[in-house]
Amino acid sequence: MKKTNISILLSLLFSFMLVAQSNNTYLIKAGKVFNSEKGVFVKNQQILVQGKIIKKIGANIKVDKRTKIIDLSGYTVLPGLIDSHTHILEQFAMNKNNTAGTLENIFTKDDAYRALRSVGLLKSYLTSGFTTIKDVGNSGKFLDVSLKRAVKDGLIKGPRIIAAGPIMSSVGGQFPGILSEYDFIPATEYRIIKSPDDARFAVREHINYGVDVIKICADNSPNNTALTYDEIKAIVETAHRFNKKVSAHATKTLSITDALNAGIDGIDHGYGISDELLKVMAQKGTYLIPTDYHVAPIGIKYHALNGWTKQRTNKLKKKLNHRLNFAINNNVKIAFGADIYVDFKVPRGDAAKNVFNAYLDAGASANQILQYATYNAADFLGYKNKLGIIKSGAT
Ligand SMILES: [Zn+2]
């Protein structure tokens, strides 16, 4: 299964999510269905859907006359895709680097503008086949929670949003070298953690304001500070007590080690991770979310515009491909996350799918990638057997 097959499959997956929108009963006759649990395609399957719930799947399901038949026997049906690393309230122009892009977002776009801009972005995820996104911050003061409610209440069309609220970070957020008189600026986008006690309080605050998960910057690269082990531990313990999962932006050995020892559920990026730490992740069952858009075709174009040489890109590609390949071959759990926040002049959902190419280049098969973006992502987010799967009881 290589590139051509995966693009054909992805272009055929929309019908399933479109039917699950009323209380009627439907029978979908599928030419093939992706069994995301096993990572295989099964031929000639029928799926009985009532309202938003899958009732049954099998080769031959008896139904009464009132059941609407949807004939997709010439097509392949996939579970809705899940992107486990989005920034729906942030958008950079192609010619803006990270710091300039974030500052422009904060200084020139108010909350209403950011939320309205998200409406189109959310729709694009849906039309690209993503029915769930995990939004991991840079979302002002809980604007992601508001968007989640707007989708749920039917005010706007979009994928289900799993919201993290402001990222919990060490001093400075992800603004390298900001002057002390401007330290209120990072606090508009991040929850700056000052001690383990403050960390415990911050988690309870976030839960009170309606988040579903917690996102931290274990290290806040490109800034050079990091949360302490005690702060990460306090966040993870408190979040787990309230049944919330925690994932960490972590790119350096020390912060990845601290996050793993503190019992983190997922490592986002992990760009600088060693083979040894990947083995620890496999042992602990910690998820890796390889946000490798930097070395996908769209990301390479973006970095070239911002002055990256071919050598720099190739060096990064070699490093990221090695880590993802090592993770795959050593049974590290992987959940798909694209980390798209640049306006690549294509629908945002399509830009997210472009990152599948980076996974393919690193040695993942098409079936594995689909698993990472369905079954595994659902497990990582705490929705095993509910999302990312076509089976009885799933939605
Ligand atoms: Zn990100």
Boltz pocket constraint, residues with backbone or C-beta under 6 A from the ligand:
constraints:
  - pocket:
      binder: B
      contacts: [[A, 85], [A, 86], [A, 87], [A, 136], [A, 339]]
      max_distance: 6.0
